[in-house]
């Protein structure tokens, strides 16, 4: 073989080897991404494992690991909508059940510590909100910016498939605002929360056994510029979620007692609603067991504070 031909063959061999290595590298990335996405799919659909658990303390200890695992996977697959939805819902629920509730119960014993825990709870809610916005941005590019400029217009393109992210983003954001009375910039985001939750209600009012109505039991009293009586609007949402859940979910009764009965200073109604919540058997609906156990804990705490909440 002539020297020139030998050089050509050598160059072709090197080129082929380099191409093969590149292909193998890309294949490796692709396989890794597939594996990450598979694990992500499994994590994103695994909420029922926690939901049916009968031991809230066990879940309290397990959830942080699950949340950090989700965040690690999101570093590898940042546009995985299932993981983004699971992170938004997971951080919201963890913050409410295991941080904010602890802070409320601690306030009488250690006010400074309770405030510290509320600050942590707020950060977790905002982390949840940001994951929710990221999830909506994946499907609707430019959504976050448009939401700030024109909330109603930003939400027109949303469909029923977007409802989980709309709900959890609104729930997290609204919860953060409720802990931010001294942060005007965050309080000013209330119109965006309203736009998100109202659009979710329009698209699927039965989502997650009436969760949107459950959110609005609390929220109607804070809604700005709405016509009519806030308590009447809240009552309609309460009645609808009780209808959708057959009265087997404790959360609506506790939400109405805490947000409406206290405001109206209706002690008898307050006690009646909380006793209804406590009378629910958590084992009757296993898929709601953990939620009912956590909410019943709050019901007992509220009943213990009845004399503080109502004037003689």
Secondary structure, 3 states (H helix, E strand, C coil): CCHHHHHHHHHHHHHHHHHHHHHHHHHHHHHHHHHHHHHHHHHHCCHHHHHCCCCHHHHHHHHHHHHHHHHHHHHHCCCCHHHHHHHHHHHHHHHHHHHHHHHHHHCCCCHHHHHHHHHHHHHHHHHHHHHHHHHHHHHCCCHHHHHHHCHHHHCCCCCHHHHHHHHHHHHHHHHHHHCCCCCHHHHCCHHHHHHHHHHHHHHCCCHHHHHHHHHHHHHHHHCCCCCCCHHHHHHHHHHHHHHHHCCCCCHHHHHHHHHHHHHHCCHHHHHHHHHHHHHCCCCCCHHHHHHHHHHHHHHHHHHHCHHHHCCC
